[in-house]
Each structure stands twice: as structure tokens, then as C-alpha cells.
């Protein structure tokens, strides 16, 4: 078991394993459990094995890597590098991120361990599923939103916003939007139960979509083209 302490002797992180091979600068661990203790949120990292570089303060995790936060977010991947000093996690492998009713998959990621701000590199897909209230409607599939892009995708959960880049497509069942770049803004769900330690969570519904560059909108038998388009979900209005 390893641990580090911050200001006033408060524990800031710990790392443990069921077994360890200890070298001069590297400690190789198996069945790893790591914790980051923040002011607003705690983060747990687990994996089957990994290395801890004492000199650089970096942790490399492999096999069945899971990052969970006290606000309810979860990231799954095959390998992950945790830069403890700079508070950054990175991976080149496929990642799956679950938060509220939003599921995101991509290849390659870099962001803060609390997953509030993260950049996904390529082959991105974001799926927004209807909440429990929406599922009671006659056709819940129309409330489902699937967004894809070649990448990168930059998500800021604190600002309730996501920016898609390159070959962007949004599918809302009755509406298709294509563009070079797209900013998606989410409604914060005021009815959702707040998670411990979290000030702001990504909302559960799309509020506004701003598409730019070679915009193509398909709605039923109608197709529209423009350089920029704004779609607001409350009134289902499109401004070209």
C-alpha cells in the first residue's frame, strides 16, 4: 500500500495491490486499487495489473481498467496512464464512458481523472437514452439521440456542452443533421437526485445543437443545406 499527502497532512491519494515486485524506480502491482481524494469528488481506479513509477509519479494500468467517480461517472478501457502530479489520465485504447443516461464510446482519450473534462480522439459515438419519464411515451425511440463523428470530441460536463469535429452526424429518429463541426448543449436535469460531491452534472436532454460547415438537415422528405444551423429541441425549430 502506497499513499501521498497534500497540504496540512491530508491524504491526497493511495495505491494498493495484492502483490508487488519492487525495483529501484518501478513498483509492479497486481489487483490494483487506487484512490484520488479531491475537495469536491473522490475517484477510484482499479485494474488487474500495473506499474507505479516513483520518480515520475505516474501509474500505468492494464487489463479491466475501471475509473469511477463519486458523482456516478464510469470509464472502462484496456489500459490507462495516470499522471498523478498533473492530474491527467490518457489511453489509446477503446473507451466506454457512462454518465447519467449518456453513454460514450471512442478510441483514445485524455482528460481529468474526475471525467468532468475529457477529449476523445476518434471514432466517437454518443448515445443519449430517454430518462424514465420519456420511456413511458408511446415511441421512446424518437427521444433517443445518437451522435457520431470521426473526432476529436471534447466534452465539458461542468458546462453541459460537447463539441464534435469532422464528419459529424446526429440522429434523433425523425431528424438527421450532418456537418463538419457541431456544438451540442444539454439541459441540466433539475429533477435528478444530486450525487455526493458534485456541483454540476451533464443534463439528460439535448437543449440546443449548433452545426457549422457543410450542414445538411434531413427531416422526413425535406432536405435543407446551409453553412450554419441552430436547432432548439424545446420548439423543434431549425434556423439556417
Beta strands, then each sheet from edge to edge (+ up, - down):
strand 1: 2-5
strand 2: 11-16
strand 3: 19-22
strand 4: 26-37
strand 5: 42-53
strand 6: 58-69
strand 7: 74-83
strand 8: 88-99
strand 9: 102-111
strand 10: 117-128
strand 11: 145-149
strand 12: 153-156
strand 13: 161-171
strand 14: 176-187
strand 15: 205-219
strand 16: 222-232
strand 17: 237-239
sheet 1: 1+ 2- 4+ 3-
sheet 2: 1+ 2- 4+ 5- 6+ 7- 8+ 9- 10+ 11- 13+ 12-
sheet 3: 1+ 2- 4+ 5- 6+ 7- 8+ 9- 10+ 11- 13+ 14- 15+ 16- 17+
end
